[in-house]
Amino acid sequence: MAAAGAVAGQEKQLAPTLLSFFIYNPKLGPKEGEEEKKILFYHPNEVEKNEKIRNVGLCEAIVQFTRTFSPTKPAKSLHTQKNRQFFHEPEENFWMVMVVRNPIIEKHKDGKPVYEYQEEELLDKVYSSVLQQCYSMYKLFNGTFLRAMEDGGVKVLKERLEKFFHRYLQTLHLQSCDLLDVFCGISFFPLDKMTYLKIQSFINRMEESLNTVKYTAFLYNDQLIWSGLEQDDMRILYKYLTTSLFPRHMEPELAGRDSPIRAEMPGNLQHYGRFLTGPLNLNDPETKCRFPKIFVNTDDTYEELHLIVYKAMSAAVCFMIDASIPPTLEFCRKLDSIVGPQLTVLASDICEQYNINKRISGAEKEPQFKFIYFNHMNLAEKSTIHMRKTPSVSLASVHPDLMKILGDINSDFSRVDEDEEIIVKAMSDYWVVGKKSDQRELYVILNQKNVNLIEVNEEVKKLCATQFNNIFFLD
């Protein structure tokens, strides 16, 4: 026991953790004795049946109770000493509930551990967003709950939920969720007009050659350059690509195992292209051409597509083709021979252009401020606070207390429609500034000794002028 040997007065912080996650539909078991039928998915599964029924019943009661006060906006969250519950109704009568244990400070008194629950540490908006993303990610790969019911009733829906959430819940790193989870934005790659036109023309050529392609998306270095999808679909696909698919392929790449130069190309055109989804070896006639299915535009046209992700060096292109046409090995070989060489050339062009631009702008010295920027109109997101290094964890390079202040400012912004500015003096030498202008939000953290409010304001103005071409006209 490590705790027994701990020195008195020593404190240990325990991060927030997922206690339970369940999905239910109150219409499925309306009679007494049938309560279990309401439950479509419950994690952890080991929980005793009666406890599952009791927990679901309690959530139902809370939702019904709050409906009496606000019929159109039912409960979003419930705060208790030990945990916080989040509710979300993504489709009529389908409820998703996530229960998160509050962070704990463990102290030792007379050799015994004493737990203090930090009731005010979790930000509702952050974890409500995480819960909504759970649904969006499920829907991207499985379609809506209602569609599953139409395909094969409760049995099929339960199977799909089990298969998806059993894996997905393991990727929720609740201890590192913050403001970026609220925005769920897209990082765009800055490009000059000429290179952008080259990419545009490449996409047009590919869509013409591979005539089954319905949508295309083009990324470079985990940043988006072009997308033909609707914004909301692209936003969740982008999250899947950058936090799950790309990182899984990073390790073998870094070890240099996965980029064979294909010298056998006609005209001796070497290329580095390969499939990230789909066939592993195009030379093997037995190889399977299986691609993940995704569902987009589920509100109106409800399209089912195969997702083909193909990469050369740092450029990745996603082709989405109608799911009713199964891709053959012949099609995959054609795609490889057409896309591979052109994408390889394009990737080195972008890299070259990017390096030239970087040289012109000069070596950046460590600035005295860090910022997060988000634009609600095009979902563009930019952060100098986060270093995305590992799958699905965005590591913030500032103290958690400062991240919490950012979240609090964001909650204040969402309550008002007007433009607004908030300046906070935080611990030690930190200042935190939030600006909301039109559909854009900017959060700046400054670390400067002995500055006053006027000087802080001047610094932020300078930042807006250099980084954002003065789009924040708020004075």
C-alpha positions, 0 to 999 in steps of 0.5 A: 500500500503506497498510501499508508507510507505517505507523509502526513500533509501530502496531497494527491490529485485524482483526475475526473473519471468516467463513472458510467455512460448509458443510453435509454428510451423511456418509450420502450419499457413503459409498463412496470416490470419492463424497465429493463427494456428501456436500456439500450446500452450501459457502461460498465456492463458489470453493474447489477441489473437493478442498479442499472434500472434505478440509475436510468429511472433517476435520470428519467425523473430528473428530466421530467421534473425539470421539464415542468419548469422549462418544457422546451429546454430539459436538464443538461446537467446535475451537480452532486458532491461526488459527481456530475451527470450530463444529459443529451437527447440527440433524437426524440426520446433517445437519451444519452447520459454521462456520469463523471466523477468530480476531481478529488484531492486525497489528503492523509489524516492520522495515517488514513486517506481523506477525500475532498471532492472538487465540486466546482472544477468541471465545466458543464459546457466542456463535458456536455460538448464531449457527450454531444461528440459521442453521438456525432461520432456514432452517427458518422459511422452508424447513422442515426439511432432511428435508422438502426431501429428501422433496419432491425429493431431494438436488437440491431440498435443494441448491437451497433451501440455495443460495438461502437461505444465499447471501443469509443469510450476508451478514447475519452480522456476526460482529464484533458478536455477543455475549451477546444472540445466546446469548439470542436473546430478545424485547423486550416492550413495557410496557403498561397493562392497558387498552391491552393489552385494546384490543389483545386485542380488536382481534386477536379482531375481526380473526381473526373478520373474516378467518377464514383467520387461524391465528395473529397477532402484534402489535408496537409499535416493534420490541417484541412485545406479543402472539403466538399462536405457539409460543415457539421459532417466535416467537423466530426470527420476531421476529429476522427482523422486527426485524433484516431486514424492519422495517429495510428499510422504515425508510429510505423511511418516514423520508424521508416517501415511504411513508405516504400518508394515504388520504383516500378512506376511507368516513366520512373515516377517514384511515389510514396502513396498508400491507403490508410483505409482499405487494401494493405497490399495491392499486389496480392490478388486475394487482398480485401478492398474493405473501407469504413462506411460513413453516414453524412447529411443524415437530416435530409438526404441521408447518404451512405459512403465508403471512406477512402483515405489515401496518403503521400508524405504529409498530404492526405486525401479523402475520397468518399464514394457511394456505398452502393458501389463496392470498390474493387481491387481494380479500382484501388489499383487505378486510384493508386496509379493515378493519385499516388504520383500526383499527390507525391508531387503536390505534397513536396510542392506544398512543403516547399512553399510552406518553408519559403513562407516560414523563412520570409516571416522570420524565425519566431521568438517565443512570444509572451502570449499564447492564444486560442482563436475560433470562428463560428462561421467556418469552424476555423480554430487556431491554438498556440496553447495546445501541443497535439502529440498523442491520439485524442489527447490535446495537451495544454501547455498552460496550468489547468487553472488558466484553462478553467478561466478560459472556459468560464469566460466562454460560458459568459460569452455564450449568455450574451449576443453582443460583442464583449471583452473580459480581462482577468488577472489570474494567479502570479503574473498571468493575465487572461483576456477574452474577446468576442466580436461578431462570430469570432472569439479570441482568448489570450494568456499573457505572462508579464510581470508588473503590467497594468490593464492598459498595457495588457490591452495594448499587447492584445491589440498588437496581437490582433494586428499581427495575427488576425489582420485587425478583424477584432474591431472591438475597442 
